[in-house]
Amino acid sequence: MLKLFWVNKKHIKIACIAVCVCFIGVVIISHVSKKNRQVNATPQSRYTIVIDAGHGGIDGGVSGATTGVKESEINLSIAKKLKELFSSVGFNCVMTRITSSGLYGYLAPGHKDRDMRARAKIINESNPSIVISIHQNNYSSPSRRGGQAFYKKGDKRGYLLATTLQGALNGVYTGVKDYAPLCGDYFILNVSPCPAVIVECGFLSSPQDEALLITEEFQLSLATAIFNGSLEFLVCNE
């Protein structure tokens, strides 16, 4: 019985991946053909993806152990690359912030609360299919490395999204142990009306991760992994 279950589960995963590949092919063909004909709607245009670049403005987040790079800068750079990937194949894509500034409006006590509530407003008004919040991690030991996805406790679809994205993140880092997704009590997860994840793309407390995270090439690899994982989730969890 256990062996049969494992085989079926494996077959289901293979089938999902196959469908996902077909889906990607369809949306890419649709995108290319737009140059030659008028396209009124595409299957993927019914999806809205909210991408939240964490922190911003006076809230720089954590800093790089070696270069001192601000988390907020890397978050925004990866978020923009991720938006380009989604938009290029016809998805509706909304970013909570598009500049280095925060969303708090003015410098005064309570700026963090205003910032987070502004993000919540954007998310809820967008009526998204999924929410992806981009962050960078920090740990007391510089040996801790790799990407980590978080989901809201009790949210089954959020768990499925985080699981899919975690698998994609694990594939980006070589020589780093694979992680499982974790549940977390975070504002963005709690206010999102749809499956939502916080993606900690790497550890800025690790000089090795930091050296990768500051490069455009690795940022694009992370954005592509998140993009592909999101497509797999959308196809396999209609």
C-alpha positions in Angstrom: 0.0 0.0 0.0 2.8 2.5 0.9 4.7 1.6 -2.2 1.6 2.1 -4.4 0.9 5.5 -2.7 4.5 6.6 -3.4 4.2 5.6 -7.0 0.9 7.4 -7.5 2.3 10.5 -5.7 5.3 10.5 -8.0 3.1 10.1 -11.1 0.9 13.0 -9.9 4.0 15.2 -9.5 5.3 14.3 -12.9 1.9 15.0 -14.4 1.8 18.4 -12.7 5.2 19.3 -14.1 4.2 18.2 -17.6 1.1 20.4 -17.5 3.2 23.2 -16.1 5.7 22.9 -19.0 2.8 23.0 -21.5 1.3 26.0 -19.7 4.6 27.9 -19.9 4.8 27.0 -23.6 1.3 28.3 -24.3 1.9 31.6 -22.5 5.2 32.1 -24.2 3.7 31.4 -27.7 0.9 33.7 -26.9 3.3 36.5 -25.9 5.4 36.1 -29.1 2.3 36.0 -31.3 1.0 39.3 -29.9 3.5 41.1 -32.2 1.6 39.7 -35.2 -2.1 39.7 -34.1 -4.4 41.3 -31.7 -4.9 39.3 -28.5 -8.0 40.1 -26.5 -7.2 37.8 -23.5 -4.9 35.1 -22.5 -5.5 32.3 -19.9 -2.8 33.8 -17.6 -4.4 37.3 -17.7 -7.0 36.2 -15.2 -4.3 35.8 -12.6 -3.1 38.8 -10.6 0.3 38.4 -8.8 1.2 40.8 -6.0 4.9 41.1 -5.4 5.9 42.8 -2.1 9.5 44.1 -1.9 10.0 44.1 1.9 11.2 47.2 3.8 12.2 50.5 2.1 13.1 54.0 3.0 14.5 54.4 6.5 13.7 50.8 7.1 16.6 49.1 5.4 16.0 45.7 6.9 19.1 43.6 7.7 22.5 44.5 6.3 25.2 42.4 4.5 27.9 41.0 6.8 30.7 42.1 4.4 29.5 44.9 2.2 26.8 46.3 4.4 24.3 46.2 1.5 20.7 46.9 2.6 18.2 44.2 2.5 15.6 46.6 1.1 17.8 47.2 -2.0 18.2 43.5 -2.8 14.5 42.9 -2.2 13.5 45.6 -4.7 15.9 44.4 -7.3 14.7 40.8 -7.1 11.1 41.9 -7.0 11.5 43.9 -10.2 13.1 41.0 -12.0 10.2 38.8 -10.9 7.6 41.3 -12.1 9.3 41.3 -15.5 9.1 37.6 -15.8 5.4 37.5 -14.9 4.5 40.5 -17.1 6.4 39.2 -20.1 4.0 36.3 -20.4 0.8 38.2 -19.8 0.1 38.0 -16.0 -1.4 41.0 -14.2 1.3 42.0 -11.8 1.2 44.5 -8.9 4.1 45.7 -6.8 3.6 47.2 -3.4 6.6 49.5 -3.9 8.6 50.4 -7.0 11.2 52.7 -5.6 13.6 52.7 -2.8 11.2 54.6 -0.6 9.0 53.1 2.0 5.2 53.4 2.1 4.8 55.2 5.4 4.3 58.7 3.8 6.1 60.8 6.3 8.7 60.5 9.0 7.0 60.3 12.4 6.3 57.7 15.1 4.3 54.8 13.8 6.0 54.8 10.3 6.3 51.0 10.4 2.6 50.5 11.1 1.6 52.9 8.3 4.0 51.2 5.9 2.5 47.7 6.6 -1.1 48.9 6.4 -0.3 50.6 3.0 0.9 47.3 1.8 -2.2 45.5 3.1 -4.4 48.0 1.3 -2.6 47.4 -2.0 -2.9 43.7 -1.6 -6.6 43.6 -0.8 -7.5 46.1 -3.5 -5.7 44.1 -6.1 -7.7 40.9 -5.5 -4.7 38.8 -6.1 -4.3 35.1 -7.0 -1.1 34.9 -4.9 1.1 37.2 -2.9 4.9 36.9 -2.8 6.8 39.0 -0.3 10.5 39.2 -1.0 13.0 39.4 1.9 16.6 38.5 3.0 17.4 36.5 6.1 19.7 36.9 9.0 21.1 34.5 11.6 23.6 34.5 14.4 25.9 32.0 12.7 27.4 33.0 9.4 27.4 29.4 8.3 23.6 29.4 7.9 22.8 29.6 4.2 20.0 29.2 1.6 16.5 30.3 0.8 13.5 29.8 3.1 9.7 30.0 2.3 7.1 30.9 5.0 3.4 30.4 5.0 0.5 31.2 7.3 -0.3 28.5 9.8 -3.5 26.6 8.9 -3.5 27.9 5.3 -3.5 24.8 3.2 -3.1 26.5 -0.2 -0.4 28.8 1.3 1.4 25.7 2.5 1.2 24.2 -1.0 2.6 27.4 -2.6 5.4 27.6 0.0 6.2 24.0 -0.6 6.5 24.5 -4.3 8.6 27.6 -4.0 10.8 26.0 -1.3 11.6 23.2 -3.8 12.5 25.8 -6.4 14.7 27.7 -3.9 16.5 24.6 -2.8 17.5 24.1 -6.5 19.2 27.5 -6.7 21.8 26.9 -4.0 24.5 24.3 -4.6 26.2 22.6 -1.7 23.5 23.9 0.8 21.1 21.6 2.6 17.5 21.5 1.5 15.0 23.2 3.7 11.3 22.6 4.2 8.8 25.4 4.3 8.0 26.9 7.7 4.8 28.5 9.0 5.1 32.0 10.5 3.0 34.6 12.1 3.7 37.5 9.8 1.6 40.6 8.9 1.7 40.1 5.2 0.7 36.5 5.4 -2.1 37.3 7.9 -3.7 40.1 5.8 -3.6 38.4 2.4 -6.9 37.1 1.1 -5.2 34.4 -1.0 -2.3 32.0 -0.8 0.7 34.1 0.3 4.4 33.4 1.0 7.3 35.3 2.5 10.4 34.3 0.5 13.7 34.8 2.4 16.0 34.6 -0.6 19.2 34.0 1.4 21.2 35.0 4.5 22.9 38.4 4.4 24.6 37.3 7.6 26.5 34.7 5.5 29.4 36.1 3.5 28.9 33.3 0.9 25.2 34.1 0.4 25.8 37.8 0.4 28.4 37.5 -2.3 25.8 35.8 -4.5 22.8 38.0 -3.5 24.5 41.2 -4.6 25.0 40.0 -8.2 22.4 40.5 -10.9 23.0 37.0 -12.2 22.1 35.3 -9.0 19.1 37.7 -8.4 17.8 36.6 -11.8 18.3 33.0 -10.9 16.2 33.5 -7.7 13.5 35.4 -9.5 13.3 32.7 -12.2 13.0 30.0 -9.6 10.2 31.8 -7.8 8.5 32.4 -11.1 8.7 28.8 -12.2 7.5 27.6 -8.8 4.6 30.0 -8.9 3.6 28.7 -12.3 3.7 25.1 -11.0 1.5 26.0 -8.1 -1.1 27.8 -10.3 -1.3 25.0 -12.8 -1.5 22.1 -10.3 -3.8 23.8 -7.8 -6.6 25.3 -9.9 
